Amino acid sequence: MNIDGSARRQIAQELKINQSSQCQNVVVCYQSFYENGAISIILEYMDGGSLPDFLKHVKTIPEPCLAAICAQEEVVPSA
C-alpha cells in the first residue's frame, strides 16, 4: 500500500486523537507505526467481536441501544 503524505498526516492525526481518548467505550490504540509503505495499528482485543459481526447477528440495532451509544459520544475539538 502506498500512502501519500497527506493521507499519512490525516491517519496520524486520527490515531493521535484515539490514543488521547479516555473514553471507556473507545477501543484502545496501544501503538501504531509506518514502515515499508504500510501502517500497522495495535489495538485492544475486543472479545465481543467486531461491529460487522455484531450487525450480522442482530441485523438492526434497537433504538434504545443506539440512543445509549449516541449519548456516550464526546465532542472532540477540531485541530
Biopython code that builds the backbone (N, CA, C, O; Angstrom):
import numpy as np
from Bio.PDB.StructureBuilder import StructureBuilder

atoms = [
    (1, "MET", "N", (0.855, -1.173, 0.000)),
    (1, "MET", "CA", (0.000, 0.000, 0.000)),
    (1, "MET", "C", (0.899, 1.233, 0.000)),
    (1, "MET", "O", (1.772, 1.363, 0.858)),
    (2, "ASN", "N", (0.698, 2.112, -0.929)),
    (2, "ASN", "CA", (1.465, 3.347, -0.998)),
    (2, "ASN", "C", (0.569, 4.494, -0.535)),
    (2, "ASN", "O", (-0.418, 4.822, -1.193)),
    (3, "ILE", "N", (0.911, 5.095, 0.587)),
    (3, "ILE", "CA", (0.090, 6.153, 1.171)),
    (3, "ILE", "C", (0.808, 7.482, 1.014)),
    (3, "ILE", "O", (1.945, 7.634, 1.462)),
    (4, "ASP", "N", (0.144, 8.451, 0.374)),
    (4, "ASP", "CA", (0.777, 9.751, 0.177)),
    (4, "ASP", "C", (0.871, 10.519, 1.495)),
    (4, "ASP", "O", (0.226, 10.166, 2.482)),
    (5, "GLY", "N", (1.679, 11.565, 1.492)),
    (5, "GLY", "CA", (1.946, 12.343, 2.702)),
    (5, "GLY", "C", (0.707, 12.916, 3.352)),
    (5, "GLY", "O", (0.596, 12.915, 4.578)),
    (6, "SER", "N", (-0.228, 13.406, 2.556)),
    (6, "SER", "CA", (-1.455, 13.995, 3.091)),
    (6, "SER", "C", (-2.288, 12.950, 3.824)),
    (6, "SER", "O", (-2.779, 13.201, 4.924)),
    (7, "ALA", "N", (-2.444, 11.794, 3.222)),
    (7, "ALA", "CA", (-3.214, 10.715, 3.856)),
    (7, "ALA", "C", (-2.515, 10.232, 5.122)),
    (7, "ALA", "O", (-3.169, 9.948, 6.125)),
    (8, "ARG", "N", (-1.178, 10.139, 5.076)),
    (8, "ARG", "CA", (-0.419, 9.724, 6.267)),
    (8, "ARG", "C", (-0.633, 10.688, 7.417)),
    (8, "ARG", "O", (-0.812, 10.267, 8.559)),
    (9, "ARG", "N", (-0.614, 11.999, 7.117)),
    (9, "ARG", "CA", (-0.825, 13.010, 8.161)),
    (9, "ARG", "C", (-2.236, 12.901, 8.744)),
    (9, "ARG", "O", (-2.418, 13.013, 9.956)),
    (10, "GLN", "N", (-3.217, 12.686, 7.893)),
    (10, "GLN", "CA", (-4.598, 12.555, 8.360)),
    (10, "GLN", "C", (-4.755, 11.311, 9.244)),
    (10, "GLN", "O", (-5.397, 11.372, 10.292)),
    (11, "ILE", "N", (-4.176, 10.201, 8.826)),
    (11, "ILE", "CA", (-4.235, 8.973, 9.623)),
    (11, "ILE", "C", (-3.517, 9.176, 10.948)),
    (11, "ILE", "O", (-4.008, 8.745, 11.992)),
    (12, "ALA", "N", (-2.357, 9.828, 10.916)),
    (12, "ALA", "CA", (-1.605, 10.092, 12.149)),
    (12, "ALA", "C", (-2.424, 10.945, 13.108)),
    (12, "ALA", "O", (-2.408, 10.709, 14.316)),
    (13, "GLN", "N", (-3.140, 11.936, 12.581)),
    (13, "GLN", "CA", (-3.989, 12.786, 13.418)),
    (13, "GLN", "C", (-5.113, 11.972, 14.056)),
    (13, "GLN", "O", (-5.398, 12.133, 15.243)),
    (14, "GLU", "N", (-5.747, 11.107, 13.284)),
    (14, "GLU", "CA", (-6.818, 10.257, 13.816)),
    (14, "GLU", "C", (-6.286, 9.323, 14.902)),
    (14, "GLU", "O", (-6.938, 9.117, 15.926)),
    (15, "LEU", "N", (-5.104, 8.762, 14.676)),
    (15, "LEU", "CA", (-4.507, 7.873, 15.675)),
    (15, "LEU", "C", (-4.150, 8.635, 16.946)),
    (15, "LEU", "O", (-4.312, 8.116, 18.051)),
    (16, "LYS", "N", (-3.668, 9.863, 16.792)),
    (16, "LYS", "CA", (-3.326, 10.690, 17.953)),
    (16, "LYS", "C", (-4.579, 10.981, 18.781)),
    (16, "LYS", "O", (-4.542, 10.927, 20.011)),
    (17, "ILE", "N", (-5.676, 11.286, 18.108)),
    (17, "ILE", "CA", (-6.946, 11.535, 18.806)),
    (17, "ILE", "C", (-7.376, 10.273, 19.550)),
    (17, "ILE", "O", (-7.773, 10.335, 20.714)),
    (18, "ASN", "N", (-7.296, 9.129, 18.871)),
    (18, "ASN", "CA", (-7.691, 7.874, 19.508)),
    (18, "ASN", "C", (-6.823, 7.581, 20.727)),
    (18, "ASN", "O", (-7.338, 7.188, 21.774)),
    (19, "GLN", "N", (-5.518, 7.766, 20.600)),
    (19, "GLN", "CA", (-4.609, 7.446, 21.697)),
    (19, "GLN", "C", (-4.796, 8.377, 22.887)),
    (19, "GLN", "O", (-4.473, 8.004, 24.015)),
    (20, "SER", "N", (-5.308, 9.577, 22.659)),
    (20, "SER", "CA", (-5.513, 10.512, 23.765)),
    (20, "SER", "C", (-6.904, 10.372, 24.387)),
    (20, "SER", "O", (-7.204, 11.020, 25.389)),
    (21, "SER", "N", (-7.749, 9.531, 23.797)),
    (21, "SER", "CA", (-9.108, 9.341, 24.303)),
    (21, "SER", "C", (-9.091, 8.614, 25.640)),
    (21, "SER", "O", (-8.330, 7.667, 25.840)),
    (22, "GLN", "N", (-9.934, 9.070, 26.540)),
    (22, "GLN", "CA", (-10.063, 8.432, 27.848)),
    (22, "GLN", "C", (-11.417, 7.741, 27.988)),
    (22, "GLN", "O", (-11.791, 7.335, 29.088)),
    (23, "CYS", "N", (-12.140, 7.605, 26.906)),
    (23, "CYS", "CA", (-13.487, 7.031, 26.943)),
    (23, "CYS", "C", (-13.416, 5.508, 27.047)),
    (23, "CYS", "O", (-12.724, 4.857, 26.263)),
    (24, "GLN", "N", (-14.126, 4.953, 28.007)),
    (24, "GLN", "CA", (-14.118, 3.504, 28.202)),
    (24, "GLN", "C", (-14.785, 2.762, 27.052)),
    (24, "GLN", "O", (-14.646, 1.543, 26.945)),
    (25, "ASN", "N", (-15.500, 3.467, 26.199)),
    (25, "ASN", "CA", (-16.223, 2.835, 25.099)),
    (25, "ASN", "C", (-15.496, 2.936, 23.764)),
    (25, "ASN", "O", (-16.049, 2.579, 22.723)),
    (26, "VAL", "N", (-14.263, 3.420, 23.793)),
    (26, "VAL", "CA", (-13.455, 3.526, 22.579)),
    (26, "VAL", "C", (-12.350, 2.482, 22.659)),
    (26, "VAL", "O", (-11.666, 2.375, 23.677)),
    (27, "VAL", "N", (-12.175, 1.719, 21.597)),
    (27, "VAL", "CA", (-11.121, 0.712, 21.551)),
    (27, "VAL", "C", (-9.774, 1.413, 21.714)),
    (27, "VAL", "O", (-9.493, 2.404, 21.040)),
    (28, "VAL", "N", (-8.946, 0.884, 22.618)),
    (28, "VAL", "CA", (-7.648, 1.496, 22.908)),
    (28, "VAL", "C", (-6.663, 1.179, 21.788)),
    (28, "VAL", "O", (-6.535, 0.032, 21.360)),
    (29, "CYS", "N", (-5.974, 2.209, 21.326)),
    (29, "CYS", "CA", (-4.896, 2.055, 20.353)),
    (29, "CYS", "C", (-3.589, 2.119, 21.139)),
    (29, "CYS", "O", (-3.205, 3.182, 21.628)),
    (30, "TYR", "N", (-2.911, 0.987, 21.259)),
    (30, "TYR", "CA", (-1.688, 0.932, 22.055)),
    (30, "TYR", "C", (-0.489, 1.509, 21.319)),
    (30, "TYR", "O", (0.345, 2.191, 21.915)),
    (31, "GLN", "N", (-0.405, 1.238, 20.041)),
    (31, "GLN", "CA", (0.745, 1.714, 19.283)),
    (31, "GLN", "C", (0.420, 1.659, 17.795)),
    (31, "GLN", "O", (-0.418, 0.874, 17.353)),
    (32, "SER", "N", (1.097, 2.504, 17.039)),
    (32, "SER", "CA", (0.972, 2.462, 15.585)),
    (32, "SER", "C", (2.307, 2.878, 14.991)),
    (32, "SER", "O", (3.063, 3.638, 15.595)),
    (33, "PHE", "N", (2.581, 2.369, 13.804)),
    (33, "PHE", "CA", (3.821, 2.760, 13.138)),
    (33, "PHE", "C", (3.674, 2.578, 11.633)),
    (33, "PHE", "O", (2.851, 1.800, 11.151)),
    (34, "TYR", "N", (4.500, 3.321, 10.914)),
    (34, "TYR", "CA", (4.518, 3.300, 9.453)),
    (34, "TYR", "C", (5.862, 2.727, 9.035)),
    (34, "TYR", "O", (6.909, 3.247, 9.419)),
    (35, "GLU", "N", (5.834, 1.654, 8.248)),
    (35, "GLU", "CA", (7.079, 1.013, 7.835)),
    (35, "GLU", "C", (6.886, 0.343, 6.482)),
    (35, "GLU", "O", (5.914, -0.381, 6.268)),
    (36, "ASN", "N", (7.812, 0.589, 5.584)),
    (36, "ASN", "CA", (7.783, -0.033, 4.255)),
    (36, "ASN", "C", (6.447, 0.147, 3.540)),
    (36, "ASN", "O", (5.948, -0.777, 2.897)),
    (37, "GLY", "N", (5.872, 1.342, 3.658)),
    (37, "GLY", "CA", (4.635, 1.654, 2.960)),
    (37, "GLY", "C", (3.368, 1.136, 3.613)),
    (37, "GLY", "O", (2.283, 1.257, 3.044)),
    (38, "ALA", "N", (3.494, 0.557, 4.809)),
    (38, "ALA", "CA", (2.313, 0.015, 5.492)),
    (38, "ALA", "C", (2.148, 0.660, 6.862)),
    (38, "ALA", "O", (3.126, 0.939, 7.555)),
    (39, "ILE", "N", (0.905, 0.889, 7.236)),
    (39, "ILE", "CA", (0.596, 1.397, 8.567)),
    (39, "ILE", "C", (0.127, 0.211, 9.398)),
    (39, "ILE", "O", (-0.807, -0.497, 9.019)),
    (40, "SER", "N", (0.783, 0.004, 10.531)),
    (40, "SER", "CA", (0.388, -1.060, 11.458)),
    (40, "SER", "C", (-0.194, -0.415, 12.701)),
    (40, "SER", "O", (0.366, 0.545, 13.230)),
    (41, "ILE", "N", (-1.311, -0.941, 13.165)),
    (41, "ILE", "CA", (-2.001, -0.387, 14.330)),
    (41, "ILE", "C", (-2.253, -1.529, 15.310)),
    (41, "ILE", "O", (-2.839, -2.550, 14.951)),
    (42, "ILE", "N", (-1.803, -1.343, 16.552)),
    (42, "ILE", "CA", (-2.002, -2.348, 17.591)),
    (42, "ILE", "C", (-3.139, -1.871, 18.479)),
    (42, "ILE", "O", (-3.015, -0.881, 19.200)),
    (43, "LEU", "N", (-4.264, -2.604, 18.409)),
    (43, "LEU", "CA", (-5.479, -2.221, 19.125)),
    (43, "LEU", "C", (-5.786, -3.187, 20.263)),
    (43, "LEU", "O", (-5.320, -4.326, 20.285)),
    (44, "GLU", "N", (-6.574, -2.701, 21.196)),
    (44, "GLU", "CA", (-7.086, -3.520, 22.283)),
    (44, "GLU", "C", (-7.905, -4.674, 21.697)),
    (44, "GLU", "O", (-8.637, -4.489, 20.725)),
    (45, "TYR", "N", (-7.778, -5.849, 22.284)),
    (45, "TYR", "CA", (-8.569, -7.003, 21.850)),
    (45, "TYR", "C", (-9.990, -6.870, 22.386)),
    (45, "TYR", "O", (-10.198, -6.632, 23.576)),
    (46, "MET", "N", (-10.949, -7.023, 21.506)),
    (46, "MET", "CA", (-12.359, -6.919, 21.894)),
    (46, "MET", "C", (-12.991, -8.301, 21.762)),
    (46, "MET", "O", (-13.270, -8.758, 20.654)),
    (47, "ASP", "N", (-13.214, -8.963, 22.890)),
    (47, "ASP", "CA", (-13.720, -10.329, 22.849)),
    (47, "ASP", "C", (-15.175, -10.434, 22.399)),
    (47, "ASP", "O", (-15.667, -11.534, 22.147)),
    (48, "GLY", "N", (-15.861, -9.307, 22.297)),
    (48, "GLY", "CA", (-17.242, -9.323, 21.824)),
    (48, "GLY", "C", (-17.349, -9.382, 20.310)),
    (48, "GLY", "O", (-18.452, -9.495, 19.775)),
    (49, "GLY", "N", (-16.229, -9.309, 19.614)),
    (49, "GLY", "CA", (-16.235, -9.354, 18.159)),
    (49, "GLY", "C", (-16.275, -7.964, 17.548)),
    (49, "GLY", "O", (-16.266, -6.954, 18.251)),
    (50, "SER", "N", (-16.320, -7.938, 16.242)),
    (50, "SER", "CA", (-16.306, -6.672, 15.511)),
    (50, "SER", "C", (-17.726, -6.133, 15.334)),
    (50, "SER", "O", (-18.704, -6.858, 15.519)),
    (51, "LEU", "N", (-17.824, -4.862, 14.978)),
    (51, "LEU", "CA", (-19.133, -4.273, 14.703)),
    (51, "LEU", "C", (-19.833, -4.997, 13.548)),
    (51, "LEU", "O", (-21.023, -5.290, 13.656)),
    (52, "PRO", "N", (-19.127, -5.297, 12.437)),
    (52, "PRO", "CA", (-19.808, -6.047, 11.367)),
    (52, "PRO", "C", (-20.335, -7.411, 11.835)),
    (52, "PRO", "O", (-21.420, -7.830, 11.431)),
    (53, "ASP", "N", (-19.562, -8.103, 12.688)),
    (53, "ASP", "CA", (-20.035, -9.389, 13.213)),
    (53, "ASP", "C", (-21.287, -9.201, 14.061)),
    (53, "ASP", "O", (-22.234, -9.982, 13.970)),
    (54, "PHE", "N", (-21.282, -8.163, 14.884)),
    (54, "PHE", "CA", (-22.436, -7.859, 15.726)),
    (54, "PHE", "C", (-23.662, -7.574, 14.863)),
    (54, "PHE", "O", (-24.753, -8.071, 15.141)),
    (55, "LEU", "N", (-23.476, -6.771, 13.818)),
    (55, "LEU", "CA", (-24.598, -6.413, 12.949)),
    (55, "LEU", "C", (-25.130, -7.621, 12.176)),
    (55, "LEU", "O", (-26.327, -7.701, 11.903)),
    (56, "LYS", "N", (-24.254, -8.558, 11.822)),
    (56, "LYS", "CA", (-24.722, -9.787, 11.166)),
    (56, "LYS", "C", (-25.627, -10.580, 12.105)),
    (56, "LYS", "O", (-26.599, -11.204, 11.679)),
    (57, "HIS", "N", (-25.289, -10.542, 13.378)),
    (57, "HIS", "CA", (-26.043, -11.307, 14.374)),
    (57, "HIS", "C", (-27.397, -10.663, 14.686)),
    (57, "HIS", "O", (-28.413, -11.355, 14.743)),
    (58, "VAL", "N", (-27.414, -9.341, 14.889)),
    (58, "VAL", "CA", (-28.654, -8.685, 15.309)),
    (58, "VAL", "C", (-29.439, -8.073, 14.153)),
    (58, "VAL", "O", (-30.606, -7.719, 14.316)),
    (59, "LYS", "N", (-28.813, -7.948, 13.002)),
    (59, "LYS", "CA", (-29.412, -7.346, 11.797)),
    (59, "LYS", "C", (-29.648, -5.840, 11.944)),
    (59, "LYS", "O", (-29.173, -5.061, 11.118)),
    (60, "THR", "N", (-30.360, -5.432, 12.961)),
    (60, "THR", "CA", (-30.550, -3.999, 13.225)),
    (60, "THR", "C", (-30.302, -3.750, 14.710)),
    (60, "THR", "O", (-30.515, -4.631, 15.543)),
    (61, "ILE", "N", (-29.856, -2.561, 15.022)),
    (61, "ILE", "CA", (-29.613, -2.195, 16.414)),
    (61, "ILE", "C", (-30.870, -1.521, 16.941)),
    (61, "ILE", "O", (-31.337, -0.548, 16.348)),
    (62, "PRO", "N", (-31.426, -2.014, 18.039)),
    (62, "PRO", "CA", (-32.631, -1.404, 18.604)),
    (62, "PRO", "C", (-32.390, 0.064, 18.966)),
    (62, "PRO", "O", (-31.299, 0.443, 19.392)),
    (63, "GLU", "N", (-33.417, 0.869, 18.790)),
    (63, "GLU", "CA", (-33.297, 2.309, 19.035)),
    (63, "GLU", "C", (-32.759, 2.648, 20.426)),
    (63, "GLU", "O", (-31.921, 3.542, 20.532)),
    (64, "PRO", "N", (-33.199, 1.979, 21.500)),
    (64, "PRO", "CA", (-32.637, 2.305, 22.821)),
    (64, "PRO", "C", (-31.117, 2.089, 22.890)),
    (64, "PRO", "O", (-30.407, 2.838, 23.561)),
    (65, "CYS", "N", (-30.627, 1.058, 22.188)),
    (65, "CYS", "CA", (-29.175, 0.818, 22.151)),
    (65, "CYS", "C", (-28.465, 1.937, 21.402)),
    (65, "CYS", "O", (-27.425, 2.425, 21.844)),
    (66, "LEU", "N", (-29.030, 2.341, 20.269)),
    (66, "LEU", "CA", (-28.436, 3.447, 19.510)),
    (66, "LEU", "C", (-28.434, 4.732, 20.333)),
    (66, "LEU", "O", (-27.458, 5.483, 20.312)),
    (67, "ALA", "N", (-29.517, 4.983, 21.051)),
    (67, "ALA", "CA", (-29.596, 6.184, 21.893)),
    (67, "ALA", "C", (-28.506, 6.156, 22.953)),
    (67, "ALA", "O", (-27.872, 7.175, 23.224)),
    (68, "ALA", "N", (-28.288, 4.985, 23.555)),
    (68, "ALA", "CA", (-27.249, 4.863, 24.580)),
    (68, "ALA", "C", (-25.864, 5.089, 23.985)),
    (68, "ALA", "O", (-25.021, 5.737, 24.605)),
    (69, "ILE", "N", (-25.626, 4.560, 22.791)),
    (69, "ILE", "CA", (-24.337, 4.754, 22.120)),
    (69, "ILE", "C", (-24.127, 6.233, 21.809)),
    (69, "ILE", "O", (-23.056, 6.780, 22.071)),
    (70, "CYS", "N", (-25.144, 6.875, 21.252)),
    (70, "CYS", "CA", (-25.039, 8.297, 20.891)),
    (70, "CYS", "C", (-24.860, 9.184, 22.119)),
    (70, "CYS", "O", (-24.155, 10.190, 22.054)),
    (71, "ALA", "N", (-25.481, 8.829, 23.218)),
    (71, "ALA", "CA", (-25.368, 9.628, 24.444)),
    (71, "ALA", "C", (-23.952, 9.590, 24.998)),
    (71, "ALA", "O", (-23.563, 10.487, 25.746)),
    (72, "GLN", "N", (-23.176, 8.576, 24.649)),
    (72, "GLN", "CA", (-21.811, 8.437, 25.144)),
    (72, "GLN", "C", (-20.803, 9.196, 24.301)),
    (72, "GLN", "O", (-19.644, 9.324, 24.694)),
    (73, "GLU", "N", (-21.220, 9.698, 23.155)),
    (73, "GLU", "CA", (-20.306, 10.386, 22.249)),
    (73, "GLU", "C", (-19.783, 11.666, 22.884)),
    (73, "GLU", "O", (-20.543, 12.449, 23.454)),
    (74, "GLU", "N", (-18.488, 11.862, 22.779)),
    (74, "GLU", "CA", (-17.871, 13.085, 23.267)),
    (74, "GLU", "C", (-17.446, 13.918, 22.068)),
    (74, "GLU", "O", (-17.020, 13.380, 21.046)),
    (75, "VAL", "N", (-17.561, 15.212, 22.198)),
    (75, "VAL", "CA", (-17.155, 16.102, 21.121)),
    (75, "VAL", "C", (-15.653, 16.316, 21.216)),
    (75, "VAL", "O", (-15.139, 16.704, 22.265)),
    (76, "VAL", "N", (-14.952, 16.060, 20.115)),
    (76, "VAL", "CA", (-13.510, 16.274, 20.057)),
    (76, "VAL", "C", (-13.277, 17.600, 19.349)),
    (76, "VAL", "O", (-13.710, 17.772, 18.209)),
    (77, "PRO", "N", (-12.599, 18.545, 20.005)),
    (77, "PRO", "CA", (-12.369, 19.836, 19.348)),
    (77, "PRO", "C", (-11.531, 19.663, 18.091)),
    (77, "PRO", "O", (-10.614, 18.842, 18.054)),
    (78, "SER", "N", (-11.847, 20.435, 17.070)),
    (78, "SER", "CA", (-11.082, 20.345, 15.827)),
    (78, "SER", "C", (-9.711, 20.977, 16.017)),
    (78, "SER", "O", (-9.536, 21.908, 16.802)),
    (79, "ALA", "N", (-8.756, 20.449, 15.283)),
    (79, "ALA", "CA", (-7.365, 20.917, 15.411)),
    (79, "ALA", "C", (-7.163, 22.246, 14.736)),
    (79, "ALA", "O", (-6.056, 22.783, 14.748)),
]
sb = StructureBuilder()
sb.init_structure("model")
sb.init_model(0)
sb.init_chain("A")
sb.init_seg("    ")
for serial, (resi, resn, name, xyz) in enumerate(atoms, 1):
    if name == "N":
        sb.init_residue(resn, " ", resi, " ")
    sb.init_atom(name, np.array(xyz, "f"), 0.0, 1.0, " ", f" {name:<3s}", serial, name[0])
structure = sb.get_structure()
